[in-house]
Amino acid sequence: MGEVIDDEVLEESDMGSVNHSLAQVMIASLLVNDERFTVLSELSIDISQHDLSKYGIKAKDEVKPDICVYSNEIGFQEFDIVKMTEMPLLAIEILSPSQGPKELKDKIRAYFDLGVKSCWLVIPDAQLISVYAKQGGFRNFDMRDTEVVDEVMDIHLPIAKVFRKRSNEVQPIG
């Protein structure tokens, strides 16, 4: 999904579903409690100095992971940064209904080429998180697992909190 302007594909937000949005918010809210990291959503990352065409990525100037994790040295800026040149430590992509897994796997390969240390592919409808390592390979985590483990980043996330069901016991507001 993208808009073509002067032969350049501009990435649009693929956050057009409830499952995608919930997964993004739940993962970010769990990661933000880790003082080692700064967690940013939908951050534009400058790739203008890189040719990612071998990965099938049409964007020439920027990519936008659903969630980026940086060291805790990144914080509020006096002058806001519109396009980040520093690569995140961890890039998380969440599959939306309008995307295919291959598209995001290609993006993950490109992220590693750019210097990202770890990448996750989240598939909300399957309640699955795949953790990819730069040196190759990946590990899948689903609701049969207690937690998502990213050994590169030393992250342990309770998967049940990512994909938790809402209780019917709670009274709606209004």
Secondary structure as the mmCIF struct_conf table of DSSP 4:
data_model
#
loop_
_struct_conf.conf_type_id
_struct_conf.id
_struct_conf.beg_label_comp_id
_struct_conf.beg_label_asym_id
_struct_conf.beg_label_seq_id
_struct_conf.end_label_comp_id
_struct_conf.end_label_asym_id
_struct_conf.end_label_seq_id
STRN STRN1 GLY A 2 ILE A 5
TURN_TY1_P TURN_TY1_P1 ASP A 6 ASP A 7
STRN STRN2 GLU A 8 GLU A 11
HELX_LH_PP_P HELX_LH_PP_P1 GLU A 12 SER A 13
BEND BEND1 SER A 17 SER A 17
HELX_RH_AL_P HELX_RH_AL_P1 VAL A 18 LEU A 31
TURN_TY1_P TURN_TY1_P2 VAL A 32 ASN A 33
TURN_TY1_P TURN_TY1_P3 GLU A 35 ARG A 36
STRN STRN3 PHE A 37 SER A 41
BEND BEND2 GLU A 42 GLU A 42
STRN STRN4 ILE A 45 ASP A 46
TURN_TY1_P TURN_TY1_P4 SER A 48 GLN A 49
HELX_RH_3T_P HELX_RH_3T_P1 SER A 53 TYR A 55
TURN_TY1_P TURN_TY1_P5 GLY A 56 GLY A 56
BEND BEND3 LYS A 60 ASP A 61
STRN STRN5 GLU A 62 VAL A 63
BEND BEND4 ASP A 66 ASP A 66
STRN STRN6 ILE A 67 SER A 71
TURN_TY1_P TURN_TY1_P6 ASN A 72 GLU A 73
BEND BEND5 GLU A 78 PHE A 79
BEND BEND6 VAL A 82 LYS A 83
STRN STRN7 MET A 84 MET A 84
BEND BEND7 GLU A 86 GLU A 86
HELX_LH_PP_P HELX_LH_PP_P2 MET A 87 PRO A 88
BEND BEND8 LEU A 89 LEU A 89
STRN STRN8 LEU A 90 ILE A 94
TURN_TY1_P TURN_TY1_P7 PRO A 97 SER A 98
HELX_RH_AL_P HELX_RH_AL_P2 PRO A 101 LEU A 114
TURN_TY1_P TURN_TY1_P8 GLY A 115 GLY A 115
BEND BEND9 LYS A 117 LYS A 117
STRN STRN9 SER A 118 ILE A 123
HELX_RH_3T_P HELX_RH_3T_P2 PRO A 124 ALA A 126
TURN_TY1_P TURN_TY1_P9 GLN A 127 GLN A 127
STRN STRN10 LEU A 128 ALA A 133
TURN_TY1_P TURN_TY1_P10 LYS A 134 GLN A 135
BEND BEND10 GLY A 136 GLY A 136
STRN STRN11 PHE A 138 PHE A 141
TURN_TY1_P TURN_TY1_P11 MET A 143 ARG A 144
BEND BEND11 ASP A 145 THR A 146
STRN STRN12 GLU A 147 ASP A 150
TURN_TY1_P TURN_TY1_P12 GLU A 151 ASP A 154
STRN STRN13 ILE A 155 PRO A 158
HELX_RH_AL_P HELX_RH_AL_P3 ILE A 159 VAL A 162
BEND BEND12 PHE A 163 PHE A 163
HELX_LH_PP_P HELX_LH_PP_P3 ARG A 164 SER A 167
TURN_TY1_P TURN_TY1_P13 ASN A 168 GLU A 169
BEND BEND13 VAL A 170 VAL A 170
HELX_LH_PP_P HELX_LH_PP_P4 GLN A 171 ILE A 173
#
